[in-house]
Amino acid sequence: MLESTNNMQSYIDESKFVISEAGYFTTHELISRSKPGILIPGERRIDNQELRAIKYEENGLGFCVMPEEGLDSLVARSLELFTNTKQYEQIQSNCERYYTCFEPTNNIENLLRGIIS
């Protein structure tokens, strides 16, 4: 378990997937690196972690496990990422597509096309 680091990118890059709270920067690091994750909203729900984690899963970017779901749900989702290669690759593809739509170099037409499709 990693509590804090100055080089989060290297830990993300070296991992098969990441289990983390659904913080804004962590979520975007996962998406930008096409790294599947399991987001668990933290106790501080004032910063939209719950909504962010739900939307993350709804958009096929990884999984969301609510704290009240318990360890069994977290283990089941982890096993899915370890064993289901097709699903793992689909999540990576979804992250790449999602991130590409929001790169500053893309024009508004590409941005809208990514949101609508």
C-alpha positions in Angstrom: 0.0 0.0 0.0 1.3 3.4 -1.0 0.2 6.4 1.2 2.2 9.1 -0.5 4.8 9.7 -3.3 6.3 12.4 -5.3 6.4 10.2 -8.4 2.9 8.8 -8.8 3.3 8.4 -12.5 6.0 5.8 -12.2 3.9 3.7 -9.8 0.9 3.9 -12.1 3.0 3.0 -15.2 4.5 -0.1 -13.4 1.1 -1.4 -12.2 -1.3 -3.7 -14.0 -4.1 -1.6 -12.5 -4.6 0.8 -9.6 -6.9 0.8 -6.6 -7.4 4.3 -5.3 -9.7 6.9 -3.9 -11.5 8.8 -6.6 -9.5 11.9 -6.4 -9.5 14.3 -9.3 -5.8 14.1 -10.2 -5.5 10.3 -9.6 -8.5 9.7 -11.9 -7.1 11.8 -14.7 -3.6 10.2 -14.3 -5.2 6.8 -14.8 -7.2 7.9 -17.9 -4.2 9.7 -19.4 -2.0 6.6 -19.0 -4.8 4.2 -20.2 -4.4 2.4 -16.9 -7.5 0.5 -15.6 -8.4 1.4 -12.0 -10.8 0.6 -9.2 -12.0 3.8 -7.6 -13.3 3.8 -4.1 -14.8 7.2 -3.1 -13.2 8.5 0.1 -15.1 9.5 3.2 -14.9 13.2 2.2 -17.7 13.1 -0.3 -17.8 16.9 -0.5 -15.3 16.9 -3.4 -17.5 14.7 -5.7 -15.5 11.5 -5.4 -18.7 9.4 -5.4 -20.0 11.0 -8.6 -16.6 10.9 -10.2 -16.2 7.1 -9.4 -19.7 6.3 -10.7 -19.1 8.2 -14.0 -15.7 6.6 -14.4 -17.3 3.2 -14.4 -20.3 4.3 -16.5 -17.9 5.5 -19.2 -16.0 2.2 -19.2 -12.8 3.6 -17.9 -12.5 1.2 -14.9 -14.6 0.2 -11.9 -16.2 1.8 -8.9 -16.6 0.1 -5.6 -18.4 2.0 -2.9 -16.9 1.7 0.6 -20.1 0.0 1.9 -19.8 -2.8 -0.7 -17.0 -4.4 1.3 -13.9 -6.3 0.5 -15.7 -9.1 -1.5 -16.7 -6.6 -4.2 -13.2 -5.2 -4.3 -11.6 -8.6 -4.7 -14.1 -9.6 -7.4 -13.4 -6.5 -9.4 -9.6 -7.0 -9.0 -9.9 -10.6 -10.2 -11.9 -9.3 -13.3 -9.0 -7.0 -14.2 -6.4 -9.8 -13.6 -8.2 -12.5 -15.6 -10.4 -10.9 -18.2 -7.9 -9.8 -20.9 -10.6 -8.6 -23.3 -12.3 -6.4 -20.7 -8.9 -5.1 -19.6 -8.0 -4.1 -23.2 -11.4 -2.5 -23.7 -10.9 -0.3 -20.7 -7.5 0.7 -22.0 -9.1 1.5 -25.4 -11.9 3.5 -23.7 -9.3 5.5 -21.8 -7.3 6.3 -24.9 -10.4 7.4 -26.8 -11.7 9.5 -23.9 -8.4 11.2 -23.3 -7.8 11.9 -26.9 -11.1 13.8 -27.1 -9.9 16.2 -24.5 -6.3 16.9 -25.6 -5.9 20.6 -26.1 -4.6 20.1 -29.6 -7.9 18.7 -30.9 -10.5 21.1 -32.4 -14.0 21.5 -31.1 -15.5 19.2 -33.8 -13.4 16.3 -32.6 -14.2 17.1 -29.0 -17.9 17.0 -29.7 -17.6 13.9 -31.8 -16.0 12.1 -28.8 -18.6 13.2 -26.4 -21.6 12.3 -28.6 -20.3 8.9 -29.8 
